Amino acid sequence: METDTSRIISDTDLSDTYKKYTHKRILFIIFCIITAVIAIGVSITIGGRDISFTEVYHILYNHLIGVDYPVGSSEWMDDQIVWNLRLPRSIFALIAGAALAVGGAVMQSVMKNPLADPYTTGVSSGACFGVAVALALGIVATSGSQMDQYGVIINAFIFALIPVAIIILLSPRSRSPATLILAGVAVSYLFNALNTIVLISTDSETLASVYQWQIGSLADLSWDDLLLVTLITVAGTICALAVSKKLNLLLLGDDSAKSLGLDANSLRIVCLLILSLMTAAVISYAGVIGFIGLISPHIVRLIIGSDNRYLIPAAAAFGATFLIIADIVSRIVSDINAVPVGIMISFIGAPIFLYLVVKNKRSLW
């Protein structure tokens, strides 16, 4: 009788502990979302024209309720700057940060490798080659012959998916996730070589344009650039959440997952396709924004654990917040976009990540 009573008490304590841990996870996600919303407000205040934090939300509210201003007036100018220039950039940072962080979290679970990120399959190398081809040679993967901004974007998106297609074709022959990672490295080197061949034969102006795109930037983004990225990111995140329980099983190993009725290889292929579409959509517009997909899942994992049911939404919220804050810092440092956000992310994230690695007594994985 005492043994049964002790067992009931133990189960109750375990249940209470799990509930507290779940509440901690949910609170962390809510905290990141609130921080991201505040960061967007701060981000919109930064620029050549001074607009205060409270004025930003007042302008947004007036725009949403349809208030019109005389063309050329100071109020009209503030409305144009906030709504058409600064807000699209901030929202794109929100979406892009979430997409890359989700991609990193799922890729690390799929590949069972702490060094995996959204670019592991060679997406970035293919996109860089596509942009180099479009800018340097004037060849765009569209029906028209005129090269414009959307031609470059479409070219980057299509070429980004080519390495992924190669990896997916090789996946039935692979015996482990490590094989896919090595295949991704090989494909990346191949497209980097092709990219170098194109760039060494072009002029310095085009070379500078391609280089600036490769390091990632959120400058010159508009509302038109948000639709595709938002749709793919939302759909991809929903799909990732739908398979989050299966991803937890995949962490046990392919053999253990198979014994529980999970086809690990099929799940891996589906996840690679979803993540590649999300990543390709982001880098086609903003260039290669690195580091977020690698460190965001690790930082979140240290705080709330490795359960993908909570890790994926938490990584999305943290990655979005991280990218917005990095963009704020980059614009404070230089209001003429001389310091791209891709560089600022590395400056901010690397020391934080190293500190957590050194101070944390547990393994990152």
N, C-alpha and C positions, 0 to 999 in steps of 0.2 A: 504493500500500500504506500509506503514511504517512497519507494522507487518510482511508482506511477505519479505521485504528487510532485516529486523532484523533476520528473520528465516534463510534466505539464508546465511547471514554473520555468524550466529551461526553454521550452518551446515558446512560451509567452515572451520571455526576455529576448529571444532571437527575433521574434516577430516585431517587437517594439524597436529593436536596433535597426532592422531592415527598413521600417517605416521612417525612422529618423534619417537614415542614409538616403532614402528616396526623397524626403523633404529637402535635404541638403542639395541634391541634384537639381530639383525643380527650382529652388531658390537661386542657384547659380545661373541657370538658364534665364530666369526672370531678371536677375541683376545684369547680365550681359545685354539683354534686349533693352532695358531701360538706359544703360550706358550708351548703347548705340544710338538711341533716339536723341539723347542729349548731345552726343558727339556730332550728329547731323546738324543740329541747331548751331553748334559752335563752328562747324565747318563752313556753313553758309555765310557766316559773318566775316570770313577771311577773304581779303582781296584788295584791289586797288581802291575801291570805294568803301568807306567805313559804314557799316550797318550793324547796329547793336543786336544783341541776342533777343531782346524782347521785340525789337522792330522786325526781326526776321519772321517770327511767328505771327505778328500782326499783319505783315505783308502777305504771308501765305494764307491766312484766314480771309483777308479781303479778296484775294485772287479766287479762292474757292467759292465765295459767295457771289462772285461776279462783279465786283466793284471796278468801274472804268475810270481811268485817269486821262487827262489831256495829253496827247502825244507830245513828247519832248519835255514834259514837266519833270520835276525832281522825283515825284512819286512814281510816275510812269517808268523812269529810268531804274529806280530801285526795284520795281516789280519785274522788269525785264532781266535784270542782273540776277535776282534771287531765283525767279521761276525758270528761266531759260538757260542760265549759265551755271550757277552754283548748285542748285538742287539736283539736276540730272547727274552731275558728277558725284555728289554725295550718295545718291541712291544707287548708282552703278557700283560705287565702292562697297556699299552694303551687300549687294547681290553677288559681286565678284568674290568678296571675302568669304561669304557663306559657301559659295560653290566650290572654291578651292579647298576650304577646310573640310567640307563633307567629302570631297574627293580624296583628300589625304587620309581621313579616318577610315573610309571604306577600303581604300587601296592597301593600307597597312594591315587591315584584317584579312583581306583577300590574299595578299601575298605573304602574310605572316612574317613581315619584315619591318622593323622599326625605322628603316631608312627609306621605305617606299613613300612616294608622294604622287600627286596627280600627273606628274611628267615622267613617271617611271617607264611608261610604254613608248616614249618617244614622241608624244604629242607636240611638245614645244619645238623639237627639232624639225618635224614636218611642217609646222606652221611657219617657222623662221624661213625655211626653204621656199615655201609658197609666197611669202611676202617678198623675199629677195628676187624671185622670178618675176613677180608682178611689177615691182619697182624698177628693177635693173633692166629687164628685157621687154617690159611692156606686154607680157603675155598674161592674160587673166582668164580664169576658168568660167567665163560667162558667154552668153550668146552674142553679145555685142563686141566690137573691136575697140571701143573707147575705154581706156583705163581710168577709173575714177576711184573714189574712196571705197565704194561698195564692191568694186571689182577686187580690190586688195583684200577686203574683209572676206569675201567669198573664197578667194584663192587660199587665204590662210586657213579657213575652216576646212576646205576640202583636203588640202595637203596635210593638215593636222590629223585627219582620220586615216590616212594611208598607212602610217606605222602601226596604228591600232589594228587595222585589217590584217596586216602581216602577222601580228602577235596572235590574233584570234585564229588565224589559219594554222598557226604552229601549235596552238594550245592542245589539240587532241593528241599530238605526238609527245607532249611534255609529260614528265613524270612527277614534277614538283613545281611549286611556285617559283623556286629559285631559277629554274630553267626559263620561265617567262621573263624574270627580271634580267637575266643575262641576254635574252633575245632582245629585250627593250634597249639595253645598253648598246648592243651591236647595231640595231636599227638607228639609234640616235647618232652613233658615230658615222654611219653611212650618210644620213641626211646632213649632218654637220659638214662632212666633206663636200657634198654637193653644194651646200650653201656657200662654203668658202670659195669653191670654183667660180660661182656666179659673182661673188663680191669682189674678187681680185681683178675682175675684168670690167668693173663699172667705175663711174666717176666718183669723186670725193663727196659730192652732195648727196647722191643716192646712197652711198656707203654710210654717211652720217644718219640719214633717215632710217635705214634698216637697223642700224645700231641702236638708235633711240627707241625704236619699236621693240627691240629684243630685251631691253632692260625694264620695260613696263612703264606706262604712264597713263594717268587718268585725265589728261588735258584734252580739251576740244571734244568732249562727249556731249551728246544731245539726247532729247527724249526718244528720237528715232532709234537710237542705239540700245535702248533698254528692253524693247519688246521681246526680241528673240532670246536674249540672255536670261531675262526673267522667267519666261515660259519654260525654257530648258532646265533652269536651276530649280524651279518649283517642282516640276515633274520629276526630275532626277532625285531630289531630296525625298519626295514622297515614296518613290520606288526604293530608295535606300532604307527608309524607315520600315517599309513593308517587309524587307528581307533581313531586318536587323537581328531577329532571333536566329535565323539561319547563319548569319555571320558569326554569332556567338558560338554556334556549333562548329563552324569552320575553324575557329581558333583552337579547337581540341585536336585538330589534325584530320587529314583526309580519311584515314582509315576509321577513326572514331566517328566522324561525320557520316561515312557510308554505312556503318553499323546502325546508325540512328535513322537511316532512310534518306539521307541527303546526298544528292549528286553534286559533289564538290566542283567538278570540272565545269558542269553546265552553269552553276551559280557564278563561278569565276568569270566565265565568258560574258554572261549577262551584266555583271557588275562592271567589267572592263568597258563594255560598250556604253553603258549609262554614264560612267565617269568621264569617258573620253569625249562624249558629246558635251557634257557640262564644261569641261576644261577647254575644249576647242572653241566653244562659244565665247568664253571669257577672253582668251588670248587673241582671238580674231579681232576684237575691238580695242583691247587695252595693252596688248603685248604680253610678254612673258613676265608675270608677277610671281616671283619665286618665294620660297621660304614659308609662306603661310600654310600651304598644304602639308608641309613637313612638321612644323613645330606646334601648330594650333592643336592637333589631336593629342600630342604628347603632353602639353601643358594642361589641357582639359582632363586627360586620363589621370594625371597626378592628383587632380583635385576631386574628381567624382568617380574614378574607376574606369574599367574597360568594358562595361556592359554597353553594347552598341545601341540598345534601345534609348539610352540617355546620352551616350557619347556623341551620336550623330547630330541631334538637335543642339546639344551644348557646343559642339565644335562649330556648327554653323553660326550660332550666336556670337561665339568668341571670335571666330575668323572675321565676321562682318565688323565687329567692334574694333578689332586689331587693325584692319585695313583702313577704316575711317580715321582712326587716331594717327596712323602713320601718314596718311594724306594730309591731315591737319598740320603735323610737324613739318612735313616737306614744304608746305605752302608758307608756313611761318618762316622757315629758313630762307626760302626764295619765292617771292610772289610772282616770278616770271617763269615758273616751272623749270628752273635750272637744275633742281635736284629732283629727279623722278621718284615716284613713290616706291618703285621696285628697289631702289638703292636705300631709301630710308627704312624700309621694312627690315633689311638685313642689319642696319645700324642699331635699330631698336630691339629686334627680336633675338639676335645672336647672343648679346650679353645676358639677356633674361633667361634664355634657354640654357646657357652654360651655367648660370647661377643655380637654376633648378636641378640640373644634372649633378652638380657638385654637392649641393646641400641635401638633396633628397636621398634618404637611406634605402629606399626601395628601388627596384629596377624600373626603368621606363616601360618595360614590356612585360 
